[in-house]
Amino acid sequence: MITNNINKKSTKTEIAKSLGISRSSLYYKPKKPDKDLETKILIESVMAKHKSYGHKRIAIELQMNKKKILRVMKKFNLKPYRRRTKKPIKIKDINKQQTVYENLIKDIIPQEPNLIWAADFTYIPWQGNFIYLATIMDLFTREIIGFAISKTHDRFMCLKAFHMALIKTKSKPKYHHSDQGSEYDSIDYIQKLADNQIIISMSKKGSPWENGFQESFYSQFKVDLGRPDQCETLGELIEAIYLQINYYNTERIHTSLKTSPLNFRNQYILNQTLKSLNNLKNINLQTLRQSV
Protein backbone atom coordinates (compact mmCIF):
# COMPACT_ATOMS: atom_id res chain seq x y z
CA MET A 1 0.00 0.00 0.00
CA ILE A 2 1.05 3.61 -0.57
CA THR A 3 0.86 4.41 3.14
CA ASN A 4 3.65 1.86 3.83
CA ASN A 5 6.10 4.18 2.08
CA ILE A 6 5.25 6.98 4.53
CA ASN A 7 7.20 7.09 7.78
CA LYS A 8 7.08 9.46 10.71
CA LYS A 9 10.10 11.47 9.46
CA SER A 10 8.67 12.09 5.98
CA THR A 11 8.21 15.72 4.98
CA LYS A 12 4.82 17.04 3.84
CA THR A 13 6.20 17.28 0.31
CA GLU A 14 7.21 13.61 0.38
CA ILE A 15 3.87 12.56 1.86
CA ALA A 16 1.96 14.49 -0.79
CA LYS A 17 4.12 12.99 -3.54
CA SER A 18 3.59 9.44 -2.28
CA LEU A 19 -0.18 10.02 -2.14
CA GLY A 20 -0.26 11.55 -5.61
CA ILE A 21 -1.69 14.87 -4.46
CA SER A 22 -0.45 18.44 -4.25
CA ARG A 23 1.22 19.64 -1.05
CA SER A 24 -1.46 22.35 -0.58
CA SER A 25 -4.13 19.64 -0.38
CA LEU A 26 -2.74 18.61 2.99
CA TYR A 27 -3.79 21.99 4.37
CA TYR A 28 -7.30 21.89 2.88
CA LYS A 29 -10.11 22.22 5.34
CA PRO A 30 -13.67 21.65 4.03
CA LYS A 31 -15.65 24.89 4.13
CA LYS A 32 -19.13 23.37 3.92
CA PRO A 33 -19.48 22.44 7.63
CA ASP A 34 -18.53 25.99 8.64
CA LYS A 35 -20.91 27.51 6.07
CA ASP A 36 -23.71 25.19 7.17
CA LEU A 37 -23.13 26.24 10.77
CA GLU A 38 -23.33 29.92 9.76
CA THR A 39 -26.56 29.20 7.87
CA LYS A 40 -27.94 27.31 10.89
CA ILE A 41 -27.37 30.38 13.09
CA LEU A 42 -29.15 32.60 10.54
CA ILE A 43 -32.08 30.17 10.33
CA GLU A 44 -32.39 30.04 14.12
CA SER A 45 -32.45 33.83 14.31
CA VAL A 46 -35.37 33.92 11.85
CA MET A 47 -37.21 31.09 13.64
CA ALA A 48 -36.84 32.93 16.97
CA LYS A 49 -38.85 35.84 15.55
CA HIS A 50 -41.12 33.93 13.17
CA LYS A 51 -42.01 30.74 15.05
CA SER A 52 -44.15 29.17 12.33
CA TYR A 53 -41.84 29.81 9.36
CA GLY A 54 -40.96 26.76 7.29
CA HIS A 55 -37.99 26.54 4.90
CA LYS A 56 -39.71 28.48 2.08
CA ARG A 57 -40.46 31.57 4.16
CA ILE A 58 -37.04 31.40 5.83
CA ALA A 59 -35.41 31.31 2.39
CA ILE A 60 -37.36 34.42 1.34
CA GLU A 61 -36.45 36.22 4.59
CA LEU A 62 -32.73 35.38 4.20
CA GLN A 63 -32.79 35.72 0.40
CA MET A 64 -31.17 32.31 0.07
CA ASN A 65 -31.88 29.17 -1.94
CA LYS A 66 -34.78 27.23 -0.41
CA LYS A 67 -33.14 23.85 -1.18
CA LYS A 68 -30.07 24.87 0.81
CA ILE A 69 -32.23 26.07 3.70
CA LEU A 70 -34.16 22.79 3.70
CA ARG A 71 -30.92 20.75 3.63
CA VAL A 72 -29.42 22.65 6.57
CA MET A 73 -32.68 22.43 8.54
CA LYS A 74 -32.76 18.66 8.04
CA LYS A 75 -29.07 18.37 8.93
CA PHE A 76 -29.51 20.15 12.28
CA ASN A 77 -33.10 18.92 12.83
CA LEU A 78 -34.58 22.43 12.83
CA LYS A 79 -38.37 22.37 12.65
CA PRO A 80 -41.04 25.08 12.97
CA TYR A 81 -43.18 24.74 16.06
CA ARG A 82 -46.45 22.89 15.52
CA ARG A 83 -49.25 23.30 18.03
CA ARG A 84 -51.98 20.74 18.65
CA THR A 85 -55.06 21.35 20.81
CA LYS A 86 -58.53 19.86 21.16
CA LYS A 87 -61.39 21.67 19.46
CA PRO A 88 -64.54 22.63 21.38
CA ILE A 89 -67.76 21.06 20.13
CA LYS A 90 -70.28 23.34 18.37
CA ILE A 91 -73.52 21.95 19.78
CA LYS A 92 -75.72 24.16 17.54
CA ASP A 93 -74.17 22.65 14.40
CA ILE A 94 -74.71 19.00 15.37
CA ASN A 95 -77.17 17.44 12.87
CA LYS A 96 -77.58 20.88 11.26
CA GLN A 97 -79.20 20.65 7.82
CA GLN A 98 -77.34 21.58 4.62
CA THR A 99 -77.85 25.21 3.60
CA VAL A 100 -79.18 26.33 0.22
CA TYR A 101 -75.93 28.19 -0.48
CA GLU A 102 -73.20 26.62 -2.61
CA ASN A 103 -69.48 27.21 -3.00
CA LEU A 104 -69.42 29.83 -5.75
CA ILE A 105 -65.74 30.83 -5.45
CA LYS A 106 -64.01 27.47 -5.93
CA ASP A 107 -63.08 28.27 -9.55
CA ILE A 108 -62.39 31.99 -9.04
CA ILE A 109 -58.85 33.38 -8.71
CA PRO A 110 -59.22 36.96 -7.39
CA GLN A 111 -57.26 39.53 -9.38
CA GLU A 112 -58.12 42.58 -7.27
CA PRO A 113 -59.01 43.52 -3.69
CA ASN A 114 -62.62 43.33 -2.43
CA LEU A 115 -63.68 40.64 -4.86
CA ILE A 116 -63.90 37.82 -2.28
CA TRP A 117 -63.98 38.14 1.49
CA ALA A 118 -63.65 34.92 3.48
CA ALA A 119 -65.07 34.72 7.01
CA ASP A 120 -64.37 32.27 9.80
CA PHE A 121 -63.73 32.07 13.54
CA THR A 122 -61.52 30.03 15.82
CA TYR A 123 -61.10 29.21 19.47
CA ILE A 124 -58.18 30.15 21.73
CA PRO A 125 -57.83 28.11 24.95
CA TRP A 126 -57.21 30.31 27.99
CA GLN A 127 -57.30 29.48 31.69
CA GLY A 128 -59.52 26.43 31.27
CA ASN A 129 -62.02 28.21 28.98
CA PHE A 130 -62.12 29.38 25.38
CA ILE A 131 -61.83 32.84 23.87
CA TYR A 132 -63.12 33.19 20.30
CA LEU A 133 -61.69 35.15 17.39
CA ALA A 134 -63.67 35.93 14.21
CA THR A 135 -61.87 37.26 11.14
CA ILE A 136 -62.56 38.55 7.65
CA MET A 137 -59.84 37.98 5.04
CA ASP A 138 -59.50 39.55 1.60
CA LEU A 139 -58.52 36.58 -0.56
CA PHE A 140 -56.54 38.72 -3.02
CA THR A 141 -54.20 40.36 -0.52
CA ARG A 142 -54.66 37.69 2.22
CA GLU A 143 -54.98 40.60 4.65
CA ILE A 144 -57.13 40.35 7.78
CA ILE A 145 -59.38 43.36 7.23
CA GLY A 146 -61.81 42.78 10.08
CA PHE A 147 -61.82 40.85 13.35
CA ALA A 148 -63.65 40.56 16.66
CA ILE A 149 -62.91 38.84 19.98
CA SER A 150 -65.54 37.41 22.32
CA LYS A 151 -66.09 34.96 25.18
CA THR A 152 -68.88 33.36 23.15
CA HIS A 153 -69.09 32.34 19.50
CA ASP A 154 -72.28 33.77 18.03
CA ARG A 155 -73.57 35.83 15.12
CA PHE A 156 -72.90 39.09 16.97
CA MET A 157 -69.15 38.43 17.10
CA CYS A 158 -69.09 37.50 13.40
CA LEU A 159 -71.16 40.55 12.45
CA LYS A 160 -68.79 42.80 14.41
CA ALA A 161 -65.82 41.46 12.40
CA PHE A 162 -67.71 42.02 9.14
CA HIS A 163 -68.68 45.56 10.17
CA MET A 164 -65.04 46.35 10.95
CA ALA A 165 -64.04 45.17 7.45
CA LEU A 166 -66.63 47.46 5.85
CA ILE A 167 -65.33 50.46 7.81
CA LYS A 168 -61.64 49.70 7.26
CA THR A 169 -61.85 49.15 3.50
CA LYS A 170 -64.64 51.68 2.85
CA SER A 171 -65.79 49.09 0.37
CA LYS A 172 -67.62 45.77 0.15
CA PRO A 173 -66.90 42.49 -1.65
CA LYS A 174 -68.69 40.93 -4.56
CA TYR A 175 -68.62 37.54 -2.79
CA HIS A 176 -68.71 36.61 0.89
CA HIS A 177 -67.49 33.08 1.60
CA SER A 178 -67.78 31.10 4.83
CA ASP A 179 -68.55 27.65 6.18
CA GLN A 180 -72.12 26.59 7.00
CA GLY A 181 -71.87 27.41 10.69
CA SER A 182 -75.01 28.63 12.41
CA GLU A 183 -73.35 32.04 12.94
CA TYR A 184 -73.01 32.70 9.20
CA ASP A 185 -76.31 31.01 8.32
CA SER A 186 -78.23 33.12 10.85
CA ILE A 187 -81.05 35.44 9.76
CA ASP A 188 -79.14 38.51 10.96
CA TYR A 189 -75.94 37.68 9.09
CA ILE A 190 -77.68 36.69 5.87
CA GLN A 191 -79.74 39.89 6.02
CA LYS A 192 -76.61 42.00 6.48
CA LEU A 193 -75.11 40.50 3.33
CA ALA A 194 -78.35 40.96 1.42
CA ASP A 195 -78.57 44.61 2.51
CA ASN A 196 -75.13 45.17 0.98
CA GLN A 197 -76.03 43.20 -2.20
CA ILE A 198 -73.21 40.72 -1.59
CA ILE A 199 -73.30 37.27 -3.20
CA ILE A 200 -73.26 34.50 -0.57
CA SER A 201 -70.92 31.54 -1.02
CA MET A 202 -70.51 28.68 1.47
CA SER A 203 -68.33 25.60 1.74
CA LYS A 204 -69.93 22.18 1.67
CA LYS A 205 -70.79 20.86 5.11
CA GLY A 206 -67.83 19.05 6.65
CA SER A 207 -65.40 20.44 4.03
CA PRO A 208 -63.09 22.86 5.89
CA TRP A 209 -60.58 22.80 3.01
CA GLU A 210 -63.10 24.81 0.95
CA ASN A 211 -62.27 27.72 3.26
CA GLY A 212 -58.62 26.76 3.30
CA PHE A 213 -57.13 30.27 3.38
CA GLN A 214 -58.77 30.99 6.73
CA GLU A 215 -57.94 27.52 8.07
CA SER A 216 -54.28 28.03 7.13
CA PHE A 217 -54.24 31.47 8.71
CA TYR A 218 -55.54 30.18 12.05
CA SER A 219 -53.11 27.28 12.06
CA GLN A 220 -50.09 29.58 11.72
CA PHE A 221 -51.63 32.35 13.84
CA LYS A 222 -51.86 30.11 16.91
CA VAL A 223 -48.24 29.06 16.53
CA ASP A 224 -47.08 32.69 16.32
CA LEU A 225 -49.34 33.70 19.21
CA GLY A 226 -47.61 31.20 21.49
CA ARG A 227 -49.09 30.07 24.79
CA PRO A 228 -52.21 32.12 25.66
CA ASP A 229 -52.00 31.06 29.33
CA GLN A 230 -48.89 33.22 29.66
CA CYS A 231 -51.32 36.15 29.60
CA GLU A 232 -52.49 36.67 33.18
CA THR A 233 -55.52 38.79 32.28
CA LEU A 234 -58.01 38.84 29.41
CA GLY A 235 -56.81 42.33 28.54
CA GLU A 236 -53.27 41.04 28.03
CA LEU A 237 -54.55 38.24 25.79
CA ILE A 238 -56.62 40.66 23.69
CA GLU A 239 -53.58 42.91 23.29
CA ALA A 240 -51.48 39.91 22.22
CA ILE A 241 -54.09 38.96 19.60
CA TYR A 242 -54.19 42.54 18.25
CA LEU A 243 -50.39 42.62 18.01
CA GLN A 244 -50.28 39.21 16.32
CA ILE A 245 -52.81 40.21 13.66
CA ASN A 246 -50.83 43.39 13.02
CA TYR A 247 -47.65 41.30 12.70
CA TYR A 248 -49.39 38.97 10.24
CA ASN A 249 -50.65 41.86 8.10
CA THR A 250 -47.50 44.00 8.12
CA GLU A 251 -44.46 41.72 8.61
CA ARG A 252 -45.10 38.03 8.16
CA ILE A 253 -44.11 36.75 4.71
CA HIS A 254 -46.92 34.96 2.90
CA THR A 255 -45.46 32.14 0.80
CA SER A 256 -47.60 32.73 -2.31
CA LEU A 257 -47.24 36.53 -2.11
CA LYS A 258 -43.48 36.48 -1.30
CA THR A 259 -44.12 39.41 1.04
CA SER A 260 -46.56 40.55 3.72
CA PRO A 261 -50.25 41.17 2.86
CA LEU A 262 -49.90 44.92 3.48
CA ASN A 263 -46.85 45.23 1.21
CA PHE A 264 -48.65 43.23 -1.45
CA ARG A 265 -51.69 45.52 -1.30
CA ASN A 266 -49.57 48.67 -1.39
CA GLN A 267 -47.63 47.35 -4.38
CA TYR A 268 -50.90 46.58 -6.18
CA ILE A 269 -52.19 50.12 -5.51
CA LEU A 270 -48.90 51.61 -6.75
CA ASN A 271 -48.98 49.51 -9.93
CA GLN A 272 -52.58 50.50 -10.62
CA THR A 273 -51.75 54.18 -10.05
CA LEU A 274 -48.79 54.02 -12.44
CA LYS A 275 -50.93 52.24 -15.02
CA SER A 276 -53.61 54.94 -14.76
CA LEU A 277 -51.02 57.71 -15.12
CA ASN A 278 -49.57 56.02 -18.22
CA ASN A 279 -53.03 55.67 -19.72
CA LEU A 280 -53.75 59.34 -19.00
CA LYS A 281 -50.43 60.33 -20.53
CA ASN A 282 -51.20 58.34 -23.70
CA ILE A 283 -54.65 59.91 -23.96
CA ASN A 284 -53.19 63.41 -23.60
CA LEU A 285 -50.55 62.72 -26.27
CA GLN A 286 -53.18 61.36 -28.62
CA THR A 287 -55.40 64.40 -28.03
CA LEU A 288 -52.45 66.72 -28.65
CA ARG A 289 -51.59 65.03 -31.95
CA GLN A 290 -55.19 65.28 -33.13
CA SER A 291 -55.33 68.97 -32.33
CA VAL A 292 -52.17 69.79 -34.30
Long-range contacts (C-beta under 8 A, 24 or more apart in sequence): 36-72, 36-75, 36-76, 39-64, 39-68, 39-69, 39-72, 40-72, 40-75, 40-76, 40-78, 43-69, 43-72, 43-73, 43-78, 44-78, 47-78, 47-80, 50-224, 50-252, 50-253, 51-80, 51-81, 51-223, 51-224, 51-226, 52-80, 52-81, 52-220, 52-223, 52-224, 53-80, 53-253, 54-80, 56-255, 57-253, 57-255, 60-253, 60-255, 60-258, 61-253, 80-223, 81-223, 82-223, 83-222, 83-223, 85-125, 85-222, 87-123, 88-123, 88-130, 90-153, 90-181, 90-182, 92-182, 93-180, 93-181, 93-182, 96-180, 96-182, 96-205, 98-180, 98-205, 99-180, 99-185, 99-202, 99-205, 101-180, 101-185, 101-200, 101-201, 101-202, 102-201, 102-202, 103-177, 103-201, 103-202, 103-203, 103-204, 103-210, 104-175, 104-177, 104-199, 104-201, 105-139, 105-175, 105-177, 105-201, 106-210, 108-175, 110-139, 110-140, 111-140, 112-140, 112-268, 113-138, 113-140, 113-141, 113-169, 113-171, 113-265, 113-268, 114-138, 114-140, 114-169, 114-171, 114-172, 114-173, 114-174, 115-139, 115-140, 115-173, 115-174, 115-175, 116-140, 116-173, 116-174, 116-175, 116-176, 116-177, 116-201, 117-145, 117-165, 117-173, 117-175, 117-176, 117-177, 118-177, 118-178, 118-211, 118-213, 118-214, 119-158, 119-161, 119-162, 119-176, 119-177, 119-178, 119-184, 119-214, 120-178, 120-179, 120-211, 120-214, 120-215, 120-218, 121-153, 121-157, 121-158, 121-161, 121-181, 121-183, 122-218, 122-221, 122-222, 123-153, 124-222, 124-225, 124-228, 124-237, 124-241, 125-228, 125-229, 126-228, 126-229, 126-231, 126-234, 126-237, 127-229, 131-228, 131-234, 131-237, 132-157, 133-241, 134-158, 134-160, 134-161, 134-183, 135-161, 135-214, 135-217, 135-245, 136-161, 136-162, 136-164, 136-165, 137-213, 137-214, 137-217, 138-169, 138-173, 138-261, 139-177, 139-213, 140-268, 141-257, 141-261, 141-262, 141-264, 141-265, 141-268, 142-213, 142-217, 142-254, 142-256, 142-257, 142-261, 142-264, 143-249, 143-261, 143-262, 143-264, 143-265, 144-217, 144-245, 144-248, 144-249, 144-261, 145-169, 147-245, 149-238, 149-241, 153-183, 154-183, 155-182, 155-183, 155-184, 155-186, 155-188, 155-189, 157-183, 158-183, 158-184, 158-189, 159-188, 159-189, 159-192, 162-189, 162-192, 166-196, 172-196, 172-198, 173-198, 174-198, 174-199, 175-199, 175-200, 175-201, 176-200, 176-201, 177-201, 177-202, 177-203, 177-211, 178-202, 178-203, 178-211, 179-203, 179-208, 179-210, 179-211, 180-204, 180-205, 217-248, 220-252, 221-245, 221-248, 224-248, 224-252
